[in-house]
Amino acid sequence: MLTKKGKYGLKAMVHLAGQPPGEATLVTDIAVANQIPKKFLDTILGELRNAGFVNSKKGKGGGYTLARPAHEIRVGHIVRVLDGPLAPIQCASKSSYRRCDDCTDEKHCAVRLIMLEARNAISTVLDNRTLAEMRALTESDSAHLMYYI
């Protein structure tokens, strides 16, 4: 399940993806526009900065910008940085695998097998979609209409 931290982080990244390249955005502006508590957003943006997704600049003209173009940032990578592995249980995780204490036959464990399927489905979507594609979902349908006369 996506936590509030993950959800707010994605909202902030989508917000930054909508800004002109290189134009810094104040954390307060992101927080207000997306209804995110500012103090929590400060922490989230700090983690995203440490992971190399955003840059920050202090002082006049300061704020946050994307560290790379939105079309180069995979949604799954953002989620993993903020919320950890995509798998619902550790024995289904690729990056944080740990065998369950109560499992006697992992190859035939119905719970693990269905959770592997769920993890793979989630990964297929999130790792094959970019931040730019996510941002495009928010744009008005009318912006994509073509009129022929």
BAMARKE-830686 format. One record per residue (C-alpha): residue in one letter; y, z, x negated. Coordinates in steps of 0.001 Angstrom, whole numbers, plus 524288, in hexadecimal, padded with zeros to 5 digits. Example, Ala and Ser with C-alpha at 12.3 -4.5 7.8 and 13.67 -1.06 7.14 Angstrom:
! BAMARKE-830686
[pt "a",[7EE6C,81E78,7CFF4]]
[pt "s",[7FBDC,81BE4,7CA9A]]
This chain:
! BAMARKE-830686
[pt "m",[80000,80000,80000]]
[pt "l",[80D8C,7FCB0,7FB3F]]
[pt "t",[8156D,8091C,7F8FD]]
[pt "k",[823D6,80A9E,7FC1E]]
[pt "k",[82656,8095C,7ED96]]
[pt "g",[81F88,7FC2E,7ED67]]
[pt "k",[82622,7F7B4,7F9E4]]
[pt "y",[833A5,7FBB9,7F55B]]
[pt "g",[83148,7F587,7E810]]
[pt "l",[82D89,7E8AB,7EE56]]
[pt "k",[8397B,7E937,7F72F]]
[pt "a",[84247,7EBAB,7EB70]]
[pt "m",[83C1B,7E07F,7E3D7]]
[pt "v",[83DA3,7D735,7EF6B]]
[pt "h",[84BD8,7DB6F,7F049]]
[pt "l",[84E01,7D886,7E1DD]]
[pt "a",[84718,7CB6E,7E359]]
[pt "g",[85176,7C7BD,7ED4B]]
[pt "q",[85CA7,7C9F3,7E3D6]]
[pt "p",[86270,7BF71,7DB11]]
[pt "p",[85B59,7BF59,7CDE5]]
[pt "g",[86162,7C8D3,7C442]]
[pt "e",[86A11,7CF57,7CE6A]]
[pt "a",[8681C,7DE0F,7CDCD]]
[pt "t",[86652,7E599,7DA6B]]
[pt "l",[86998,7F3F3,7DBF5]]
[pt "v",[85E78,7FCF3,7DFB8]]
[pt "t",[866EE,8021F,7EADD]]
[pt "d",[86839,7F475,7F087]]
[pt "i",[8598E,7F248,7EFFB]]
[pt "a",[856F6,7FFA0,7F5FD]]
[pt "v",[86090,7FDC3,80139]]
[pt "a",[85C5B,7EFDA,8044A]]
[pt "n",[84DEE,7F39F,804C0]]
[pt "q",[84EDD,80175,80A2D]]
[pt "i",[848DB,80798,7FE14]]
[pt "p",[84C9A,8153C,7F95A]]
[pt "k",[854F7,812D8,7ED3B]]
[pt "k",[84EE5,81D94,7E4FE]]
[pt "f",[84131,81861,7E7B2]]
[pt "l",[845C6,80A8A,7E4D6]]
[pt "d",[84B4A,80EF6,7D7B8]]
[pt "t",[83DB9,813AF,7D3EB]]
[pt "i",[83715,80751,7D8CF]]
[pt "l",[8408C,7FE54,7D1BA]]
[pt "g",[83E8D,80661,7C55B]]
[pt "e",[82FEE,803C3,7C61C]]
[pt "l",[83245,7F556,7C8AF]]
[pt "r",[83B85,7F4E3,7BD06]]
[pt "n",[8316D,7FB77,7B43F]]
[pt "a",[82757,7F182,7B8C6]]
[pt "g",[83067,7E62E,7B554]]
[pt "f",[83356,7E168,7C320]]
[pt "v",[841C9,7E4E7,7C398]]
[pt "n",[84CEB,7E6C7,7BA09]]
[pt "s",[8578E,7F0D8,7BBB2]]
[pt "k",[86558,7F13F,7B6A9]]
[pt "k",[86E76,7FCE7,7B703]]
[pt "g",[87D0D,7FCBA,7B8C2]]
[pt "k",[8863F,7F2EF,7BED8]]
[pt "g",[87EBC,7E74C,7C417]]
[pt "g",[8724E,7EF15,7C29B]]
[pt "g",[86684,7F04B,7CB58]]
[pt "y",[85925,7EA15,7CC21]]
[pt "t",[85487,7DC1A,7CA50]]
[pt "l",[8471F,7D5F1,7C9EA]]
[pt "a",[841EC,7D535,7BC07]]
[pt "r",[83B19,7C840,7BED1]]
[pt "p",[83CE8,7BDBA,7C91B]]
[pt "a",[83736,7C185,7D656]]
[pt "h",[82D8C,7B63C,7D5E4]]
[pt "e",[8275A,7BC48,7C9B4]]
[pt "i",[82513,7C9C1,7CFA3]]
[pt "r",[81860,7CBDA,7D710]]
[pt "v",[818AF,7D536,7E2A0]]
[pt "g",[80BBB,7DB43,7DE6C]]
[pt "h",[8116E,7DF21,7D149]]
[pt "i",[81CA5,7E669,7D7D3]]
[pt "v",[81358,7EDA1,7E0E9]]
[pt "r",[80A76,7F19F,7D5A9]]
[pt "v",[815EA,7F6F9,7CDC5]]
[pt "l",[81ABB,7FF46,7D916]]
[pt "d",[80E3A,802D8,7E057]]
[pt "g",[80347,800C5,7D69B]]
[pt "p",[7F6D7,7F8EC,7D8C1]]
[pt "l",[7F54D,7F08A,7E4E9]]
[pt "a",[7E781,7F569,7E7BA]]
[pt "p",[7E618,7FF3B,7F2E2]]
[pt "i",[7DC33,80712,7EAD1]]
[pt "q",[7DA61,80856,7DC1A]]
[pt "c",[7CCB6,80295,7DB8B]]
[pt "a",[7D26E,7F5D5,7E0EC]]
[pt "s",[7DD9B,7F543,7D727]]
[pt "k",[7DE03,7EB76,7CC0C]]
[pt "s",[7E883,7F27D,7C441]]
[pt "s",[7E539,800D2,7C733]]
[pt "y",[7D6AF,80078,7CA04]]
[pt "r",[7CFB2,80D6B,7CB32]]
[pt "r",[7C239,80F6E,7D0DC]]
[pt "c",[7C199,8182E,7DCE3]]
[pt "d",[7BB48,8256E,7DAC8]]
[pt "d",[7B31E,82451,7E720]]
[pt "c",[7ADF6,81682,7E4CD]]
[pt "t",[79FA5,814C8,7E16E]]
[pt "d",[79EDB,805DD,7E21A]]
[pt "e",[7ABDA,7FF38,7DFBB]]
[pt "k",[7A657,7F168,7E101]]
[pt "h",[7A1F2,7F42D,7EEF2]]
[pt "c",[7ACB8,7FD66,7F362]]
[pt "a",[7B21B,7F7B4,8000C]]
[pt "v",[7BF05,7FF00,7FEB0]]
[pt "r",[7C169,7F9D1,7F0F5]]
[pt "l",[7BD92,7EBFE,7F499]]
[pt "i",[7C6F5,7EB40,80022]]
[pt "m",[7D1CD,7F1B2,7F825]]
[pt "l",[7CFAE,7E798,7ED5A]]
[pt "e",[7D169,7DD12,7F79B]]
[pt "a",[7DDD8,7E39C,7FC8B]]
[pt "r",[7E324,7E50F,7EEB8]]
[pt "n",[7E06F,7D6CA,7EBBF]]
[pt "a",[7E717,7D24F,7F853]]
[pt "i",[7F330,7DA73,7F570]]
[pt "s",[7F378,7D59E,7E769]]
[pt "t",[7F213,7C774,7EBBA]]
[pt "v",[7FE48,7C886,7F40D]]
[pt "l",[806D5,7D113,7EB70]]
[pt "d",[8035B,7CADD,7DE64]]
[pt "n",[8058D,7BD1D,7E36C]]
[pt "r",[812DB,7BF85,7E984]]
[pt "t",[81F77,7C0AE,7E1FA]]
[pt "l",[82B8D,7C892,7E488]]
[pt "a",[832AF,7BBC6,7E756]]
[pt "e",[828C2,7B87B,7F1F2]]
[pt "m",[82A1F,7C614,7F78B]]
[pt "r",[838F3,7C493,7F7BB]]
[pt "a",[83799,7B755,7FE7A]]
[pt "l",[83076,7BE10,809B1]]
[pt "t",[83D17,7C546,80CFA]]
[pt "e",[8459B,7B945,80D80]]
[pt "s",[84958,7B3E4,81A9E]]
[pt "d",[840CB,7A930,82044]]
[pt "s",[84D2C,7A1BF,82379]]
[pt "a",[85007,7A038,814FD]]
[pt "h",[843B5,797F9,813CF]]
[pt "l",[84616,78F26,81F6E]]
[pt "m",[848FE,780CB,81D78]]
[pt "y",[85010,778F5,827A1]]
[pt "y",[84E0D,76A6F,8291C]]
[pt "i",[8574D,761EA,830FA]]
